[in-house]
Amino acid sequence: MAEKNISNPSEAQINKWKKEHNEVHVLKVGGKIGYLHNPDRATLSLAMMRIAKNDILGGCTAILENCWLGGDEEIKTNDKLFMGAVGVVGELITAETATLEKL
């Protein structure tokens, strides 16, 4: 499993994360930087369950916490920075285009 909460990762650490998670994203908010990977099914399930209960912030928190690789922890603890992160964390949810045809 990847090391968590590395505040200032080296290029080698970032490459290690990329190898483990395929993609690494840089979150920049208020002059702070965080590193995230794409959410897995369990994280998406948790986030969607919270969102279905009208807990939008809880859903975003689930994604932020479970996809966090490292960076400045203040992004997760400072309300102003956290709200900035919430505005873009949903962009981590991506999918391939699918089609369904009746035979």
N, C-alpha and C positions, 0 to 999 in steps of 0.2 A: 504494500500500500504506500502511496505517496506521503512524503513528509508534509505535515500541515503547518500553517502559520509561519512560514519563512517570510520575514518582513522585507528583506531586500535580496531576492533570489539572483543568483549568478546566471549567466547565459547557459552554463552547463545544467543548472537546475531546471531552467525553463525548457531546455531540450529534453530533459528526462521526463518532465510533465507531458510534453507533446507526444513523446513516445508512448507513455502510459495511457493518455486520454485522447489521443489523436488531434485534438484541438485545444488551444489555450487562448483565453481572451483576456485582454487588459481592460480593466475598469478604471476610469479616471474620473474623480469627482473631488471638487474643492482642493485641488492640488495634491490629493492623495491617490495612491495607486493600489489596486487589488488585482489578483490573478484568479481566474475562474475556469472551470472546465464545463462542458455541456452536461446538463442534467440527465441522469439515468431514469429508467422507468419508475423505480421506487421513489425517487425525488419528485418526479412529475406527479405520481399518484398522491403523495403527501400534499404537494402544493395545490393540486386540483381539489382535493378533499377539503382543504381549508378555504379555498376560494368558493366552493359550493356552499359553504356555511357562512358566506358573506364576510369572510376574514381575508380580504385582499392582501393586507400587510402580512398576515401569517403565511399566505401562499408565497409571497415574494421572499419572506424571511427563510422559508424552507429551501427555496432555490439558492439564495445567497449563502446560507450556512452549509448546505450539502455540496455545493459546487466550489466552495472557497478552497484555493490552493495556498495562497499566501498573500502578503502585501500588508498594508497599513490597517491594523485592526480597528482603528478609529472609524473606518467606513461602516463597520457593523455596530459601533457603540454610540457614535455621535448622531443624534436624531436628524440634523440638517444634512449630513453626508449620507446617512442611510436613506433618507427620502429621495435624494438625488440618484442613488443607486437603484432604488425601487423603480424609478422611471425607465430604466433601460434593461433591467435584469430579465424581463420577459423576452428580450431579443435572443436569449440563449435557447429558447424553445424553437427548434426548427424541425422540419420534416421534408422528406422527399415527396414529390407529387405522385399520386397514385390514381389509377383509373379502375373502374369496375364495369364490366360488360356482361350483359345477360346473353347466354348462349342458347 
